[in-house]
């Protein structure tokens, strides 16, 4: 899903434009990584506490944004403490990777999101100015230490990196497909993105539609009753008759009770009437097995 909507579709169809796009994207990522690395190196050399403050503030702004948008929890279908821990580790990992790699895929709303992705770039950009200023005024040379970079050297390095960054950005924006430019400034949450993705699916793409129900219910709870519930109620009897490959017990376990026709809920007779997956108390080990796709022995 990521590659289709957030990488391949940005790339032009013509060979020359495609080559220019890839080259500008790689050079842009290269310049960003060097700027971020240079910033961290200057802060660490001057005062490691400032490096910790910079990284902590940057991370805190991202986490607060996700919490404010009610988009902090990841869409993987876990619950309880395991869901909290998975979301924390994942958000911290993705933000760190985005900061030091600038992978375009991370602008996906399920990860950083478009605008937070761009905001992270400009935070790094601004931090490089601050780190150079702090290094120039606060770096303490030891006796006989001649390793301090001069102001002219700092300006030359930063000016070179900024030039590559700016030219690459302009070139990249100029050649990518215009209809995907908005993905770099989008405020979509994971729920918004999944809704849009679901609406774009054809009627015959049932397996892909059904995959939406394998995510945590928070992803679709705001719009699922309107879009997914009528679809499942309408087609459930046919699925039971045709038994498509994706229509498994494991998949059914993820479907909320209200999305299943009442007659079929009674017929299943699971645990004295099917229990809503949000209310089921599953062990952490069982959830890990589900996440990894490991089937339990019968």
C-alpha positions as CSV (number, residue, x, y, z in Angstrom):
1,X,0.0,0.0,0.0
2,X,2.8,2.4,0.8
3,X,4.8,1.8,-2.4
4,X,1.7,2.3,-4.6
5,X,0.5,5.6,-3.1
6,X,3.7,7.1,-1.7
7,X,6.6,6.2,-4.0
8,X,5.9,4.8,-7.4
9,X,3.0,7.2,-8.1
10,X,5.2,10.2,-7.5
11,X,7.7,9.1,-10.2
12,X,7.2,10.4,-13.7
13,X,6.5,8.0,-16.6
14,X,9.0,9.4,-19.1
15,X,12.5,7.9,-18.9
16,X,14.4,11.2,-18.6
17,X,12.1,12.7,-16.1
18,X,12.2,9.5,-14.1
19,X,16.0,9.6,-14.0
20,X,16.0,13.2,-13.0
21,X,13.5,12.5,-10.3
22,X,15.5,9.6,-8.8
23,X,18.8,11.6,-8.9
24,X,17.2,14.6,-7.3
25,X,15.6,12.5,-4.6
26,X,18.8,10.7,-3.8
27,X,20.8,13.9,-3.7
28,X,18.2,15.5,-1.5
29,X,18.3,12.6,1.0
30,X,22.1,12.7,0.9
31,X,22.2,16.5,1.7
32,X,19.6,16.1,4.5
33,X,21.5,13.2,6.1
34,X,24.7,15.2,6.0
35,X,23.1,18.3,7.5
36,X,21.5,16.2,10.3
37,X,24.8,14.4,11.0
38,X,26.8,17.6,10.9
39,X,24.3,19.2,13.3
40,X,24.5,16.4,15.8
41,X,28.3,16.3,15.6
42,X,28.6,20.0,16.3
43,X,26.2,19.8,19.3
44,X,27.9,16.7,20.7
45,X,31.3,18.4,20.3
46,X,30.1,21.6,22.1
47,X,27.9,20.1,24.8
48,X,26.2,16.7,24.7
49,X,23.4,18.1,26.8
50,X,22.4,20.3,23.9
51,X,22.3,17.3,21.6
52,X,20.0,15.5,24.0
53,X,17.7,18.6,24.3
54,X,17.5,19.0,20.5
55,X,16.6,15.3,19.9
56,X,14.2,15.2,22.8
57,X,12.3,18.4,21.8
58,X,12.1,17.2,18.2
59,X,10.7,13.9,19.3
60,X,8.3,15.4,21.9
61,X,6.8,17.7,19.3
62,X,6.1,14.8,17.0
63,X,4.6,12.7,19.8
64,X,2.4,15.6,21.0
65,X,1.2,16.2,17.5
66,X,0.2,12.5,17.1
67,X,-1.6,12.5,20.5
68,X,-3.4,15.8,19.7
69,X,-4.6,14.3,16.4
70,X,-5.7,11.1,18.2
71,X,-3.3,9.2,15.9
72,X,-0.6,8.0,18.3
73,X,-1.6,4.3,18.5
74,X,-0.4,2.2,15.6
75,X,-3.0,0.4,13.5
76,X,-1.7,-3.1,14.2
77,X,-4.4,-5.1,15.9
78,X,-3.1,-5.4,19.4
79,X,-4.7,-4.4,22.7
80,X,-3.8,-3.3,26.2
81,X,-0.2,-2.9,27.4
82,X,1.2,-4.6,24.3
83,X,-0.5,-2.1,22.0
84,X,0.9,0.8,24.0
85,X,4.5,-0.6,24.0
86,X,4.4,-1.4,20.3
87,X,3.1,2.1,19.4
88,X,5.8,3.8,21.6
89,X,8.6,1.8,20.1
90,X,7.3,2.1,16.6
91,X,6.7,5.9,16.7
92,X,10.2,6.5,18.2
93,X,11.9,4.2,15.7
94,X,10.1,5.7,12.7
95,X,10.8,9.3,13.7
96,X,14.4,8.5,14.3
97,X,14.7,6.8,10.9
98,X,13.0,9.6,9.2
99,X,15.3,12.2,10.8
100,X,18.5,10.4,9.7
101,X,17.4,8.9,6.4
102,X,14.6,11.1,5.0
103,X,12.9,8.1,3.5
104,X,9.9,9.4,1.5
105,X,7.7,6.5,2.6
106,X,7.5,7.9,6.1
107,X,5.3,10.7,4.9
108,X,2.5,8.1,4.9
109,X,-0.3,9.1,7.3
110,X,0.1,5.8,9.1
111,X,3.7,6.8,9.9
112,X,4.7,10.5,10.3
113,X,2.2,12.1,8.0
114,X,2.9,14.6,5.2
115,X,3.2,17.8,7.1
116,X,5.1,16.4,10.1
117,X,7.5,14.8,7.6
118,X,8.2,18.2,6.0
119,X,8.2,19.9,9.4
120,X,11.0,17.5,10.6
121,X,13.1,18.5,7.6
122,X,12.8,22.2,8.4
123,X,13.5,21.5,12.1
124,X,16.8,19.8,11.0
125,X,17.5,22.7,8.7
126,X,17.0,25.3,11.5
127,X,18.9,23.2,14.0
128,X,22.0,23.3,11.8
129,X,22.1,27.1,12.0
130,X,21.7,27.0,15.8
131,X,24.4,24.2,16.2
132,X,26.9,26.2,14.1
133,X,26.3,29.3,16.2
134,X,26.6,27.4,19.5
135,X,29.8,25.6,18.3
136,X,31.4,28.9,17.2
137,X,30.7,30.7,20.5
138,X,30.8,27.9,23.1
139,X,33.2,25.3,21.9
140,X,36.1,25.2,24.4
141,X,39.5,24.2,22.9
142,X,41.8,22.3,25.2
143,X,45.5,23.2,25.5
144,X,47.1,22.5,22.2
145,X,43.8,21.7,20.6
146,X,43.7,22.9,17.0
147,X,40.7,20.9,15.8
148,X,38.1,23.6,16.1
149,X,36.5,24.4,12.8
150,X,36.8,28.1,11.8
151,X,33.7,30.2,11.2
152,X,34.6,30.3,7.5
153,X,34.8,26.5,7.3
154,X,31.5,26.2,9.0
155,X,29.9,28.6,6.6
156,X,31.4,26.9,3.6
157,X,30.2,23.4,4.7
158,X,26.7,24.6,5.5
159,X,26.4,26.7,2.4
160,X,27.4,23.8,0.2
161,X,24.9,21.4,1.9
162,X,22.1,24.0,1.7
163,X,22.8,24.6,-2.0
164,X,22.6,20.9,-2.8
165,X,19.5,20.6,-0.6
166,X,17.7,23.6,-2.2
167,X,18.6,22.6,-5.8
168,X,17.6,19.0,-5.3
169,X,14.3,20.1,-3.7
170,X,13.4,22.4,-6.5
171,X,14.2,19.8,-9.1
172,X,12.3,17.1,-7.3
173,X,9.2,19.2,-6.9
174,X,9.4,20.2,-10.6
175,X,9.5,16.7,-12.0
176,X,7.2,14.6,-9.7
177,X,3.5,14.1,-10.7
178,X,1.6,17.2,-9.6
179,X,-1.4,15.2,-8.2
180,X,0.8,13.7,-5.5
181,X,2.5,16.9,-4.4
182,X,-0.2,17.4,-1.7
183,X,1.0,14.2,0.1
184,X,4.0,16.2,1.4
185,X,1.7,18.7,3.2
186,X,-1.2,16.4,4.2
187,X,-2.7,16.5,7.6
188,X,-4.4,13.1,7.1
189,X,-4.4,10.7,10.0
190,X,-4.2,6.9,9.6
191,X,-8.0,6.7,9.9
192,X,-8.5,9.4,7.2
193,X,-6.0,7.6,4.9
194,X,-7.6,4.2,5.3
195,X,-11.0,5.7,4.6
196,X,-9.8,7.3,1.4
197,X,-8.0,4.1,0.4
198,X,-11.1,2.0,1.1
199,X,-13.3,4.3,-1.0
200,X,-10.9,4.0,-3.9
201,X,-11.2,0.2,-4.0
202,X,-13.4,-1.4,-6.7
203,X,-16.3,-3.6,-5.7
204,X,-14.4,-6.8,-6.8
205,X,-11.4,-6.1,-4.6
206,X,-13.0,-7.9,-1.7
207,X,-9.8,-9.3,-0.2
208,X,-8.2,-5.9,0.0
209,X,-11.4,-4.4,1.5
210,X,-11.5,-7.2,4.0
211,X,-7.9,-6.6,5.0
212,X,-9.1,-3.3,6.6
213,X,-10.8,-5.3,9.3
214,X,-7.6,-7.0,10.3
215,X,-6.4,-3.6,11.6
216,X,-7.2,-2.3,15.0
217,X,-10.8,-1.0,15.2
218,X,-9.7,2.5,16.0
219,X,-8.6,2.9,12.4
220,X,-12.1,2.5,11.1
221,X,-14.5,3.1,14.0
222,X,-15.4,6.7,12.9
223,X,-16.5,5.6,9.4
224,X,-16.8,1.8,9.5
225,X,-20.5,1.7,10.4
226,X,-21.2,3.8,7.3
227,X,-19.0,2.1,4.8
228,X,-17.8,-1.3,6.0
229,X,-20.8,-2.6,7.9
230,X,-23.3,-2.4,5.0
231,X,-20.8,-4.2,2.8
232,X,-20.2,-7.1,5.3
233,X,-23.9,-7.5,6.1
234,X,-24.8,-7.6,2.4
235,X,-22.1,-10.1,1.4
236,X,-21.6,-12.4,4.4
237,X,-24.0,-15.2,3.3
238,X,-22.4,-15.3,-0.1
239,X,-18.9,-15.5,1.5
240,X,-20.1,-18.4,3.7
241,X,-21.3,-20.1,0.6
242,X,-18.3,-19.4,-1.7
243,X,-15.6,-19.7,1.0
244,X,-13.0,-17.3,-0.6
245,X,-9.4,-18.0,0.6
246,X,-9.3,-14.8,2.8
247,X,-12.6,-15.6,4.6
248,X,-11.0,-17.5,7.5
249,X,-11.8,-18.0,11.2
250,X,-8.8,-15.8,12.0
251,X,-10.3,-13.0,9.8
252,X,-13.8,-13.5,11.3
253,X,-12.3,-13.1,14.8
254,X,-11.3,-9.6,13.9
255,X,-14.7,-8.5,12.7
256,X,-16.9,-6.6,15.2
257,X,-20.1,-8.4,16.1
258,X,-22.3,-5.7,14.7
259,X,-20.7,-6.2,11.3
260,X,-21.9,-9.8,11.1
261,X,-25.5,-10.8,10.4
262,X,-27.2,-11.9,13.6
263,X,-28.2,-15.3,12.2
264,X,-24.6,-16.1,11.4
265,X,-23.5,-14.9,14.8
266,X,-25.9,-17.3,16.5
267,X,-24.8,-20.1,14.1
268,X,-21.1,-19.7,14.8
269,X,-21.8,-20.2,18.6
270,X,-18.3,-19.3,19.5
271,X,-17.7,-18.9,23.2
272,X,-21.4,-18.9,23.9
273,X,-21.9,-16.2,21.3
274,X,-19.1,-14.5,19.6
275,X,-17.2,-12.0,21.8
276,X,-16.3,-8.6,20.3
277,X,-12.5,-8.7,19.7
278,X,-12.2,-5.3,21.4
279,X,-13.5,-6.9,24.7
280,X,-11.7,-10.3,24.4
281,X,-8.9,-10.8,26.9
282,X,-6.1,-12.4,24.8
283,X,-2.7,-13.2,26.3
284,X,0.3,-11.1,25.1
285,X,1.9,-14.3,23.7
286,X,-1.2,-15.0,21.6
287,X,-1.2,-11.5,20.3
288,X,2.4,-11.7,19.3
289,X,1.7,-15.0,17.5
290,X,-1.1,-13.3,15.6
291,X,1.1,-10.3,14.7
292,X,3.7,-12.7,13.4
293,X,1.2,-14.8,11.5
294,X,1.9,-18.0,13.5
295,X,-1.0,-20.4,13.7
296,X,-1.6,-22.2,16.9
297,X,-1.4,-25.9,17.0
298,X,-4.7,-27.7,17.1
